[in-house]
């Protein structure tokens, strides 16, 4: 059967998408889907739906390519590490790829691990599902359903379930597909289903996450089905009783408030009584005219105005993502000064000056009393922004000139040169009036730890959200020869601390709080502090 021809360009009254519902995804379909939105205005309703379906097939094809690339990279790194002895102190090659993909795609480590597992499945035991995804017969959501419900099954059972699922997957929703696969698996491998349930219950947990609306969700996950239904039914029965006693709120709201009371430790009778007697906070109360007073600024009541608190920004790949403070005893405006210069220059003949591209760093200082603290911090932030931008330009220049094979080494050498060029100014800025750079001993003082945690609210790996107070306070250059100082400390969660120990990764702190990660493939990520 010959492949269908590509949809023709609209000419006069010709219908561009007529009878092209199953045109296969790929480069030709991408060309057909290109063009401005104004072209859609000339299509009929039916043709618009065909364009939407074609775009979805093209998306499936692109996602299959993404997963195939991830699987190839994982296999390549795993083969390279197969001959060595495993070391518990560093991450495995597979986990290293997980973090590399997370940074490259700007996703969390958990999301990256899910992609990695799916990539291995769709290029291994579920290769037929991977081919269906690439052909646009199933989308990524359906491929995930097949992968999730066959995970851990015997290979022969997996193949039979996959073949049965793909027969109707293209005409079913994910819910319909999930129910069908569950029936098939229950018939073919009931023991595996029972063991999977027992394992999930062993992993039961309480989870908390924030929502886009500024609230938070709290959930009990992987409870035994009978336990979950018993809890839900008990709270629902009590909520119906409260509602029948005159509570006008929706049942869902009563259930949520009752569950909150119970989790906070109130016995069920007291929780019900509290809900019945409390004034509903969601019902606005009229304000007497005599009580109407003009609103005052928050400061007038002796409280800070929390509305002025800005949310910290986070990392963006391949460009500076954070601001960086300069120690209080150093004037940032005297540390950094813009001067025109050659990007290739590495230093100047003036004493105590280091040129980094067009930015020159000086080691002279100004007493703190000579500058306003707030203005000095803002100036320092702006100057470190400038420094990070110049470093980014320099690394981009190096990346553009190096070949693919030379790229990792070239970027690592460039980052190391940058650190060396800034060494004298960085030490002078940190030392201030002290005779010795840094503090004695391995453990930093409590004040220094608080400063580092305030500088970075989370682990300094680009995609990590682990709060810094839960992280290791890592010496970027290991202690001895490294020093215990603000310019050599950064929070790293245990996982990314182990990642840093891998010889094919690099983490360099070129200025206090300004760090550069270099991955095994030669990608680089600049991380600046959250604080503004």
C-alpha positions, 0 to 999 in steps of 0.5 A: 500500500503506497504512502499517502501524498502530502496535502497540497497548498491551498489554491483557489477553492481547493481543500488543502486537508481533504482526505488527509486524516491519516497522513503520517507524521514527520518532516513533510507533515511539519511543513504542511502544518507550518504557516501563520494563523491567518491560513486557518481562516480559509479552512472549513470546520471539518478541515480545522479538526483535521489540522488539529488531529494532524498536529497531535500526530506530529506531536506524538512523532516529536515526543517519540524522537525525544524519548528515543534520544534519551534512551540512546544517551542512557544506553551510551553512558551505561555501557561506558560505566559497565566496566568500572566498579560502582561507588556508592559515593557518586551517582550512577551513570543512569542517575547522572543522565536523569539529572542531565536531562532534567537540566537540559529540558528544565524539568524536575528530577522526578519528571526526568526519571519518569521520562527516562523510564518511559524511554527505556520501556518504549525502546525495549519491551514496549518497542511496538508501543514506541513505534505506534507513538512515532507513527501517531497512532497513540499519543504520549498519554496512552503510551504512559498508560500502557507502560504503567500498567505493564510495569513489572509484569513477566515479559511474555505477559507484557507482550500479550497485553501490549498487543491487545492494547494496541488493537483499540488504543487509537480509538479509545480514551486513556480512561477506556484504555486503562480499564481495558488493560486492567481487565486483561492483566487481571485475567493474565497475571492476577498474582502480579497485580496482587504483588503490585498492590502490596508494594504500593501500600508499602510505599504509602505516604502523606504528600503536600504541594502548593497550587497555582491559586496560592493554596496547598493540597494535602493527600494520603497516597497509596492507601489500601482501597478499603482503608481509603473508602472507609475514611472517605465514607466516615467523613462523608456521613458526618458531613451529611449530618452537619448539612442536614442540621442547617449548614448551607455550605457545599458538601465538599467544603464541609468535608474538607473542613471536617477532615482538617479538624480531625487531622489537627487532633479534634475528636469527631464529636468536637469537630462536628460541634465546632463546625456547627457553631462556628461562623462561616468565614466564606459568608461576608458579614455586613459592616456597620456604618459607624465601624467604617474606617479609612484603610491605613498602610501596613506600616501604620499598624506596626506590621510590614507590608507583606504585599511588597514581598517579591517572589524569588526568580529561579534558574533559566538554562544557558543564561544567568538565573540568579542575583549574587550578593557581595560581602558587606565590607566590599563595595560592589560598585568598586569591585566591578566596573564596565570597560570596553575590551576584547572578549579574549583578553584574560587580564590587564597590567594594572595591579589587582585587576582582572579583566573578564571580557568587558568586565574588570574586577578590582580588589579595592574596598570602600568602608560600609559606612560610606554607602547606604546598605540597601543601595549597596545591595541593589548595586551589587546585584546589578553588577553581578548580573552584569558579570554573569552576563559577560561569563555567559557571552564568553562561554557561548563564544567558546561553545560556538568555536569548539567541535562537538567532540571538543566541547566538554573539555573546552567549556571546562577549561574556559570555566576554570580560566574564568575562576582563576582570573577572578581569584585575586579579586574574589579573595580580596572581596571575601577577606575584607579587613581580615588577615586570613581568607575564610574561617578556620575549620571545616564547619562554617559558623552559624551566621555564615550558614544562615547567609549561604541559605539566605543567598540560595533558597534551594539546592543550587542544581538548576532544576532542584527545589529542595529547600537549602535548610535541608541540604548539605552545605558543600565546599565547592572546592573540597576543604583543604585546599578549599576554604570555609568561606562564602565564596566556597560554600553552596547548598546541595541536596544529597543527590546532587552532592553525589552528582557533583562527585562524578568526574564527568561533572563540574561545579565551579563557584567563580564569585560568591554565590555565582556558580557554573555547572558543566555537564558531561556533554558540555552544556553549561548552566549559570546559577545565581542566588535567589535574593534580590 
